[in-house]
Amino acid sequence: AFNRTLATAQTQIDKMRKDLVSPETDAAAKEQLRTQINARQDFLGRMSRLKIIAPVLTLDDGLTLVEGKREIELRFLGTGHTDGDIILYLPAEKIVFLGDIFFNAALPNTQDAGMLEWMKTLGEVLKIDADKFVPGHGPVGSKRDVEDFLSYFTELRALVGPAVTRGDSMEQTLHDIQIPAKFSSYSFQNFFPSNVQKMYVELRAQQLASSTAPDDSKKNNPEKPAP
């Protein structure tokens, strides 16, 4: 994931450099591009100097640390954006740092995600006694903002589910489904097709698993052999 992030930043820089020399780009846009290129180059420079050190302390479900009078809780609530998302909770301050488990007013990147499990994890997040929910992307939010993010998954599942049930192809599903109006102002609109695709794949896998599962009723009530 680290190398992919660096490669993505370099790809963005290369594209912006092409736009910078394009005769179709006006002076104001060129100035903005220069600012963005400098920011990404600074990011790449800092990341290239970053030393990644293997962890010496691990956890399964949770870990509590005490620093002076401050209690810090690290929790694993379930898979979501990745298989190993850890949250940091300050119970006294009622602040929880969620990382990329929570995108506030933004569509999620689901490249390494399990969307159906992510929904369950967000349900666990909503049980936390906190007033401030710090996302991986977007402004600091409230519990209502987390509920809105969860509702995005819920509505997406409601849109994709009937297509899977009907046997529509993924291509047809991507063509037919449009982002609900209530989420049209969210950041990262370019993630919507991949969100639809990921939900389709997971619901299709769930459908196939259900169709191939043994019928327990037949196990409990085996047919009598013909005389």
Disulfide bonds with the S-S distance in Angstrom:
none
